[in-house]
Each structure stands twice: as structure tokens, then as C-alpha cells.
Amino acid sequence: MARDEIKDLKKERDRLRERVQLSLGAELDDVDRRQLVERIQELEQRNTDLDHELSDARNRLITLERRLRESEDDLTAARASLRRAMRAVPSK
């Protein structure tokens, strides 16, 4: 009888051990999933921020390119005006 009881207790122990292992595994998986979800949310937010920064940088680039063209036009006009002024000055 004692041997049968020991066998039964060992079987019960093994079943309980398996349940604990499964339970712990599920807890660990849940922690990993939560961490992954948090990391994904962080990455999505960072991506959104970078998209905004890129858009702002493009807008600044467009503005700077426009200002550069205007400055080049002003320089060309100033050079032409200087040439005309130099021709208008009587030579000695």
C-alpha cells in the first residue's frame, strides 16, 4: 500500500510541477509581450517624431534654396550694375 501511495504522490508531484512550469512560462511570455508592445510603441513614436523632423528639414531646405536663388539673382544684378557704373565713369 505504501508503495502505491508513493507512486500516486510522485505522479501528483509531477503533474503539479508541470502546471507550475506552464504557469511560470506563461508569466514570462506575458512579460516579454508587454515589453515588446512597449518597445513597439516607443519605436512608432520615434518614427512619428522623425517623420516630423524630416518634414521640417525639407521645408527649411526649400526655404534656403529659394533664398539662395534670390541671393544669386541679387548678386548677378549687383555685378551688372557695377559694370554699368564702371563704364559710365570717364577714364583719365
MARGU-358527 format. One record per residue: residue in one letter; x, y, z of N, C-alpha, C in turn. Coordinates in pm, whole numbers, plus 32768, in hexadecimal, padded with zeros to 4 digits. Each point is the difference from the previous one (the first is absolute). Layout:
N
node seba A&nxx X&nyy Y&nzz Z&caxx X&cayy Y&cazz Z&cxx X&cyy Y&czz Z
...
END
This chain:
92
node seba M&nxx 8051&nyy 7F89&nzz 8000&caxx 7FAF&cayy 8077&cazz 8000&cxx 8056&cyy 807E&czz 8000
node seba A&nxx 8069&nyy 7FFE&nzz 804E&caxx 8057&cayy 8075&cazz 800A&cxx 803F&cyy 801F&czz 7F7A
node seba R&nxx 8029&nyy 7F95&nzz 7FBA&caxx 803E&cayy 8013&cazz 7F7C&cxx 7F9C&cyy 803D&czz 7F9D
node seba D&nxx 7F87&nyy 7FD3&nzz 8004&caxx 7F98&cayy 8039&cazz 7FA8&cxx 7FE9&cyy 8093&czz 8021
node seba E&nxx 7FFB&nyy 801D&nzz 8080&caxx 7FEC&cayy 808A&cazz 802A&cxx 8076&cyy 8057&czz 7FD3
node seba I&nxx 8079&nyy 7FCC&nzz 800B&caxx 8078&cayy 804A&cazz 7FD4&cxx 7FF8&cyy 8019&czz 7F6B
node seba K&nxx 7FD7&nyy 7F9A&nzz 7FB0&caxx 7FF2&cayy 8011&cazz 7F70&cxx 7F99&cyy 806D&czz 7FE1
node seba D&nxx 7F90&nyy 7FFA&nzz 8046&caxx 7F97&cayy 8065&cazz 7FEB&cxx 8031&cyy 808C&czz 8023
node seba L&nxx 8049&nyy 800B&nzz 806E&caxx 8036&cayy 8082&cazz 802A&cxx 8066&cyy 8034&czz 7F9B
node seba K&nxx 8052&nyy 7FA8&nzz 7FCB&caxx 8062&cayy 8028&cazz 7F9A&cxx 7FB9&cyy 8031&czz 7F82
node seba K&nxx 7F97&nyy 7FB9&nzz 7FD8&caxx 7FB4&cayy 802B&cazz 7F8B&cxx 7FC2&cyy 8089&czz 8017
node seba E&nxx 7FC6&nyy 8011&nzz 8077&caxx 7FC3&cayy 8082&cazz 8020&cxx 806B&cyy 806D&czz 8003
node seba R&nxx 8074&nyy 7FE1&nzz 803B&caxx 806F&cayy 8060&cazz 8002&cxx 8028&cyy 8029&czz 7F73
node seba D&nxx 800C&nyy 7F9D&nzz 7FA7&caxx 8027&cayy 801B&cazz 7F76&cxx 7F97&cyy 8057&czz 7FB9
node seba R&nxx 7F7F&nyy 7FE1&nzz 8017&caxx 7F96&cayy 8052&cazz 7FC4&cxx 8005&cyy 8090&czz 8034
node seba L&nxx 8013&nyy 800E&nzz 8083&caxx 8008&cayy 8086&cazz 803A&cxx 807B&cyy 804C&czz 7FCE
node seba R&nxx 806F&nyy 7FBB&nzz 7FF4&caxx 807A&cayy 803D&cazz 7FCE&cxx 7FEB&cyy 8033&czz 7F71
node seba E&nxx 7FBF&nyy 7FAF&nzz 7FAE&caxx 7FE4&cayy 8027&cazz 7F76&cxx 7FA4&cyy 807B&czz 7FFB
node seba R&nxx 7F9A&nyy 8001&nzz 8056&caxx 7FA6&cayy 8073&cazz 8003&cxx 804A&cyy 807F&czz 802A
node seba V&nxx 8058&nyy 7FF4&nzz 8061&caxx 804E&cayy 8075&cazz 802D&cxx 805B&cyy 8030&czz 7F8F
node seba Q&nxx 8040&nyy 7FA3&nzz 7FBA&caxx 8057&cayy 8025&cazz 7F91&cxx 7FB1&cyy 8047&czz 7F93
node seba L&nxx 7F8C&nyy 7FCB&nzz 7FDF&caxx 7FAB&cayy 803F&cazz 7F9A&cxx 7FD4&cyy 808B&czz 802C
node seba S&nxx 7FDC&nyy 800B&nzz 807E&caxx 7FD4&cayy 8081&cazz 8036&cxx 8071&cyy 8066&czz 7FFD
node seba L&nxx 8076&nyy 7FD8&nzz 802B&caxx 8073&cayy 805A&cazz 7FFD&cxx 8025&cyy 8027&czz 7F71
node seba G&nxx 7FF9&nyy 7FA0&nzz 7FA6&caxx 801D&cayy 801C&cazz 7F73&cxx 7F9F&cyy 8067&czz 7FC7
node seba A&nxx 7F80&nyy 7FF0&nzz 8024&caxx 7F9B&cayy 805E&cazz 7FD0&cxx 801B&cyy 808C&czz 8038
node seba E&nxx 8027&nyy 8007&nzz 8080&caxx 8020&cayy 8083&cazz 803B&cxx 8076&cyy 8040&czz 7FB9
node seba L&nxx 8067&nyy 7FB1&nzz 7FE4&caxx 8075&cayy 8035&cazz 7FBB&cxx 7FDB&cyy 802E&czz 7F73
node seba D&nxx 7FAE&nyy 7FB2&nzz 7FBB&caxx 7FD4&cayy 8028&cazz 7F7A&cxx 7FB2&cyy 8082&czz 8005
node seba D&nxx 7FAD&nyy 800E&nzz 8067&caxx 7FB0&cayy 807A&cazz 800F&cxx 8059&cyy 8078&czz 8017
node seba V&nxx 8067&nyy 7FF2&nzz 8053&caxx 805D&cayy 806D&cazz 801A&cxx 8048&cyy 8025&czz 7F7E
node seba D&nxx 802D&nyy 7F9C&nzz 7FB7&caxx 8045&cayy 801A&cazz 7F83&cxx 7FA4&cyy 8047&czz 7F9D
node seba R&nxx 7F83&nyy 7FD5&nzz 7FF8&caxx 7FA1&cayy 8040&cazz 7FA5&cxx 7FE9&cyy 8091&czz 8026
node seba R&nxx 7FEF&nyy 8019&nzz 8082&caxx 7FEB&cayy 808A&cazz 802D&cxx 8078&cyy 8057&czz 7FDD
node seba Q&nxx 8076&nyy 7FCA&nzz 8017&caxx 8079&cayy 804B&cazz 7FDF&cxx 8009&cyy 8019&czz 7F6A
node seba L&nxx 7FDD&nyy 7F9C&nzz 7FB1&caxx 8004&cayy 8011&cazz 7F6F&cxx 7F9A&cyy 8068&czz 7FD2
node seba V&nxx 7F89&nyy 7FFC&nzz 8039&caxx 7F99&cayy 8062&cazz 7FDC&cxx 802F&cyy 808C&czz 8025
node seba E&nxx 803B&nyy 800F&nzz 8076&caxx 8033&cayy 8083&cazz 802A&cxx 806F&cyy 802F&czz 7FA1
node seba R&nxx 8058&nyy 7FA5&nzz 7FDC&caxx 806E&cayy 8024&cazz 7FA5&cxx 7FCA&cyy 8027&czz 7F77
node seba I&nxx 7F9C&nyy 7FB7&nzz 7FD0&caxx 7FC4&cayy 8022&cazz 7F7F&cxx 7FC0&cyy 808A&czz 8006
node seba Q&nxx 7FBB&nyy 801D&nzz 806E&caxx 7FC2&cayy 8084&cazz 800F&cxx 8069&cyy 806E&czz 8003
node seba E&nxx 806E&nyy 7FE7&nzz 8046&caxx 806E&cayy 8061&cazz 8003&cxx 8038&cyy 8017&czz 7F74
node seba L&nxx 8015&nyy 7F94&nzz 7FB7&caxx 8037&cayy 800B&cazz 7F78&cxx 7F9F&cyy 8047&czz 7FA3
node seba E&nxx 7F7F&nyy 7FE5&nzz 800E&caxx 7F9E&cayy 8046&cazz 7FAD&cxx 8000&cyy 8095&czz 801E
node seba Q&nxx 8009&nyy 8024&nzz 8080&caxx 8005&cayy 808E&cazz 8025&cxx 807E&cyy 8041&czz 7FCA
node seba R&nxx 8070&nyy 7FBB&nzz 800B&caxx 807E&cayy 8035&cazz 7FCC&cxx 7FF8&cyy 8013&czz 7F68
node seba N&nxx 7FC1&nyy 7FA0&nzz 7FBC&caxx 7FEF&cayy 8009&cazz 7F70&cxx 7FAB&cyy 8079&czz 7FDC
node seba T&nxx 7F95&nyy 8016&nzz 804A&caxx 7FAA&cayy 8075&cazz 7FE9&cxx 804F&cyy 8080&czz 8015
node seba D&nxx 804E&nyy 8005&nzz 806C&caxx 8053&cayy 8077&cazz 801B&cxx 8064&cyy 8018&czz 7F8F
node seba L&nxx 803E&nyy 7F95&nzz 7FD2&caxx 8061&cayy 800E&cazz 7F93&cxx 7FBD&cyy 802D&czz 7F7F
node seba D&nxx 7F87&nyy 7FD0&nzz 7FE6&caxx 7FB5&cayy 802D&cazz 7F8B&cxx 7FE8&cyy 8096&czz 8006
node seba H&nxx 7FDB&nyy 8031&nzz 8077&caxx 7FE9&cayy 8090&cazz 8011&cxx 8083&cyy 804E&czz 7FED
node seba E&nxx 806C&nyy 7FCC&nzz 8039&caxx 8081&cayy 8043&cazz 7FEF&cxx 8029&cyy 8004&czz 7F6D
node seba L&nxx 7FE9&nyy 7F93&nzz 7FB9&caxx 8022&cayy 7FFB&cazz 7F73&cxx 7FAD&cyy 8065&czz 7FB2
node seba S&nxx 7F81&nyy 8007&nzz 801E&caxx 7FA9&cayy 8061&cazz 7FBC&cxx 802E&cyy 808E&czz 801B
node seba D&nxx 8023&nyy 801D&nzz 807D&caxx 8032&cayy 8086&cazz 8023&cxx 8083&cyy 801D&czz 7FB6
node seba A&nxx 8058&nyy 7F9D&nzz 7FFA&caxx 8081&cayy 8013&cazz 7FBC&cxx 7FEA&cyy 8019&czz 7F6B
node seba R&nxx 7FA2&nyy 7FBA&nzz 7FC4&caxx 7FE3&cayy 8016&cazz 7F72&cxx 7FCB&cyy 808D&czz 7FEA
node seba N&nxx 7FA8&nyy 802C&nzz 8058&caxx 7FCA&cayy 8088&cazz 7FF4&cxx 8070&cyy 8068&czz 800E
node seba R&nxx 805A&nyy 7FEB&nzz 805F&caxx 8072&cayy 805C&cazz 8011&cxx 8058&cyy 7FFF&czz 7F83
node seba L&nxx 8015&nyy 7F8A&nzz 7FC7&caxx 8052&cayy 7FF4&cazz 7F88&cxx 7FC1&cyy 804D&czz 7F8D
node seba I&nxx 7F7F&nyy 7FF1&nzz 7FEE&caxx 7FBA&cayy 8048&cazz 7F95&cxx 800F&cyy 8096&czz 8014
node seba T&nxx 7FEF&nyy 802E&nzz 807A&caxx 800F&cayy 808F&cazz 801F&cxx 808D&cyy 8030&czz 7FE4
node seba L&nxx 8063&nyy 7FB1&nzz 802A&caxx 808B&cayy 8027&cazz 7FEA&cxx 8024&cyy 8000&czz 7F6C
node seba E&nxx 7FCC&nyy 7F9F&nzz 7FB6&caxx 801B&cayy 7FFE&cazz 7F70&cxx 7FC2&cyy 807A&czz 7FBC
node seba R&nxx 7F8A&nyy 8027&nzz 8029&caxx 7FBF&cayy 8077&cazz 7FC9&cxx 8051&cyy 807D&czz 8020
node seba R&nxx 802D&nyy 8009&nzz 807E&caxx 8051&cayy 8074&cazz 8028&cxx 8084&cyy 8002&czz 7FB4
node seba L&nxx 803B&nyy 7F8B&nzz 7FE7&caxx 807D&cayy 7FF9&cazz 7FB4&cxx 7FEB&cyy 8034&czz 7F73
node seba R&nxx 7F94&nyy 7FD3&nzz 7FBF&caxx 7FE4&cayy 8030&cazz 7F79&cxx 7FEB&cyy 8098&czz 7FFF
node seba E&nxx 7FB9&nyy 8032&nzz 8063&caxx 7FE9&cayy 8091&cazz 8008&cxx 8086&cyy 8049&czz 8012
node seba S&nxx 8056&nyy 7FC8&nzz 8057&caxx 8083&cayy 803E&cazz 8018&cxx 8056&cyy 7FFC&czz 7F82
node seba E&nxx 7FFA&nyy 7F91&nzz 7FB8&caxx 804B&cayy 7FF6&cazz 7F83&cxx 7FCD&cyy 8066&czz 7F9B
node seba D&nxx 7F7C&nyy 8011&nzz 7FF8&caxx 7FC6&cayy 8064&cazz 7FA7&cxx 802C&cyy 808D&czz 8028
node seba D&nxx 8000&nyy 801B&nzz 8083&caxx 802C&cayy 8083&cazz 8031&cxx 8093&cyy 8018&czz 7FDE
node seba L&nxx 8053&nyy 7F98&nzz 8011&caxx 808D&cayy 800D&cazz 7FE1&cxx 8016&cyy 801A&czz 7F6B
node seba T&nxx 7FB7&nyy 7FB7&nzz 7FAD&caxx 800B&cayy 8015&cazz 7F6F&cxx 7FD7&cyy 808F&czz 7FDD
node seba A&nxx 7F94&nyy 802F&nzz 803C&caxx 7FD3&cayy 808A&cazz 7FE6&cxx 8066&cyy 8065&czz 8031
node seba A&nxx 803C&nyy 7FE7&nzz 8074&caxx 8063&cayy 805D&cazz 8037&cxx 807D&cyy 8005&czz 7FA6
node seba R&nxx 802A&nyy 7F8C&nzz 7FCE&caxx 8073&cayy 7FFC&cazz 7FA6&cxx 7FE3&cyy 804E&czz 7F7F
node seba A&nxx 7F88&nyy 7FEC&nzz 7FC9&caxx 7FDC&cayy 8048&cazz 7F87&cxx 7FFC&cyy 8095&czz 8019
node seba S&nxx 7FCA&nyy 8027&nzz 8072&caxx 7FF9&cayy 808D&cazz 8022&cxx 808C&cyy 803A&czz 8011
node seba L&nxx 805A&nyy 7FB5&nzz 803F&caxx 808A&cayy 802E&cazz 8012&cxx 8046&cyy 8010&czz 7F7A
node seba R&nxx 7FEB&nyy 7FA2&nzz 7FA5&caxx 803C&cayy 800C&cazz 7F7B&cxx 7FCF&cyy 807E&czz 7FB9
node seba R&nxx 7F7D&nyy 8018&nzz 8008&caxx 7FCA&cayy 8078&cazz 7FC1&cxx 803B&cyy 807D&czz 803E
node seba A&nxx 800D&nyy 7FFF&nzz 8083&caxx 8038&cayy 8074&cazz 8046&cxx 8090&cyy 8016&czz 7FDB
node seba M&nxx 804C&nyy 7F91&nzz 7FF0&caxx 808D&cayy 800F&cazz 7FDB&cxx 800E&cyy 8035&czz 7F72
node seba R&nxx 7FA8&nyy 7FDB&nzz 7FA7&caxx 8004&cayy 8032&cazz 7F77&cxx 7FD7&cyy 8091&czz 7FF8
node seba A&nxx 7FAB&nyy 8029&nzz 805B&caxx 7FCF&cayy 808A&cazz 7FFE&cxx 8068&cyy 8062&czz 8037
node seba V&nxx 8060&nyy 7FCF&nzz 804B&caxx 8067&cayy 8058&cazz 8039&cxx 8063&cyy 8022&czz 7F92
node seba P&nxx 801A&nyy 8084&nzz 7FE8&caxx 805F&cayy 8024&cazz 7F98&cxx 808E&cyy 7FD3&czz 8025
node seba S&nxx 8047&nyy 7FCE&nzz 7F9F&caxx 8089&cayy 7FD3&cazz 8018&cxx 805F&cyy 8077&czz 7FFB
node seba K&nxx 806B&nyy 7FFB&nzz 8046&caxx 805C&cayy 8072&cazz 800A&cxx 8071&cyy 7FF4&czz 7F9E
END
